[in-house]
Amino acid sequence: MVTVRLFAAFREAAGKKEVNISAKNIEELIRLLIARYKKLAPLLIKNTDPLELEDIIVLVNGRSIWYLKGVETKLKEEDVVSIFPLIGGG
């Protein structure tokens, strides 16, 4: 199982701060999350086919998926995926 840590609005939409999901990659994980927690869909994705994420931060074991293989980033047992909204300041 992969541990998914949700922050800010994602936590509120799911009603949980952490969930466990079995997924082979980030795309599958996101699809499973939005199937389980419908309120997450508009916060996480722009399009479903092909999967296009909103402007969010997704980390696998502390590393951005954009420095790995994006939504094709493979996952293994005991990985920790953290999902944050993109926060801007001024």
C-alpha positions as CSV (number, residue, x, y, z in Angstrom):
1,M,0.0,0.0,0.0
2,V,1.1,3.6,-0.7
3,T,0.4,6.2,1.9
4,V,-1.2,9.3,0.5
5,R,-0.9,12.5,2.6
6,L,-3.4,15.2,1.7
7,F,-3.0,18.9,2.6
8,A,-5.2,22.0,2.8
9,A,-8.2,21.9,0.5
10,F,-7.5,18.3,-0.5
11,R,-7.7,17.2,3.1
12,E,-11.0,19.0,3.5
13,A,-12.5,17.5,0.2
14,A,-11.6,14.0,1.2
15,G,-12.4,14.4,4.9
16,K,-9.1,12.7,5.7
17,K,-5.5,13.7,6.1
18,E,-4.1,10.4,5.1
19,V,-5.3,7.4,3.0
20,N,-3.7,4.1,1.9
21,I,-4.1,3.0,-1.7
22,S,-2.6,0.3,-3.9
23,A,-1.5,1.8,-7.2
24,K,1.3,1.1,-9.7
25,N,1.9,4.7,-10.7
26,I,0.7,8.3,-10.0
27,E,-1.9,8.3,-12.7
28,E,-3.6,5.2,-11.3
29,L,-3.3,6.6,-7.8
30,I,-5.0,9.9,-8.8
31,R,-7.8,8.0,-10.7
32,L,-8.4,5.9,-7.6
33,L,-8.4,8.9,-5.3
34,I,-11.0,10.8,-7.4
35,A,-13.2,7.6,-7.7
36,R,-13.1,7.2,-3.9
37,Y,-13.4,11.0,-3.1
38,K,-15.5,12.7,-5.8
39,K,-14.9,16.2,-4.3
40,L,-11.2,15.8,-5.1
41,A,-11.7,15.6,-8.9
42,P,-12.0,19.4,-9.6
43,L,-9.1,20.1,-7.3
44,L,-6.7,17.5,-8.7
45,I,-7.4,17.2,-12.5
46,K,-8.0,19.4,-15.5
47,N,-8.7,16.5,-17.9
48,T,-9.2,12.8,-17.5
49,D,-8.2,11.6,-21.0
50,P,-5.3,12.0,-21.1
51,L,-4.9,12.7,-17.4
52,E,-3.8,16.3,-16.9
53,L,-3.2,17.5,-13.3
54,E,-4.2,20.9,-12.0
55,D,-1.3,23.1,-10.9
56,I,-0.6,21.1,-7.7
57,I,2.5,19.7,-6.0
58,V,2.8,16.0,-5.9
59,L,5.8,14.4,-4.1
60,V,6.9,10.8,-3.9
61,N,9.1,10.3,-0.9
62,G,9.8,14.0,-0.9
63,R,10.7,14.3,-4.6
64,S,8.5,16.1,-7.1
65,I,7.0,13.9,-9.7
66,W,8.0,16.5,-12.3
67,Y,11.6,15.6,-11.6
68,L,10.8,11.9,-11.9
69,K,8.4,10.7,-14.7
70,G,5.3,12.9,-14.1
71,V,2.1,10.9,-13.8
72,E,3.9,7.8,-15.0
73,T,6.1,7.8,-11.9
74,K,6.1,4.3,-10.6
75,L,5.1,3.5,-7.1
76,K,6.0,0.7,-4.7
77,E,4.9,-0.6,-1.4
78,E,5.5,1.8,1.5
79,D,6.0,4.9,-0.8
80,V,4.6,8.1,0.6
81,V,2.9,10.4,-1.8
82,S,2.1,14.0,-0.6
83,I,-0.3,16.2,-2.4
84,F,-0.3,20.0,-1.8
85,P,-2.0,22.9,-3.5
86,L,0.2,25.3,-5.4
87,I,0.5,28.3,-3.0
88,G,1.5,31.7,-4.3
89,G,2.6,34.6,-2.2
90,G,3.1,38.2,-2.8
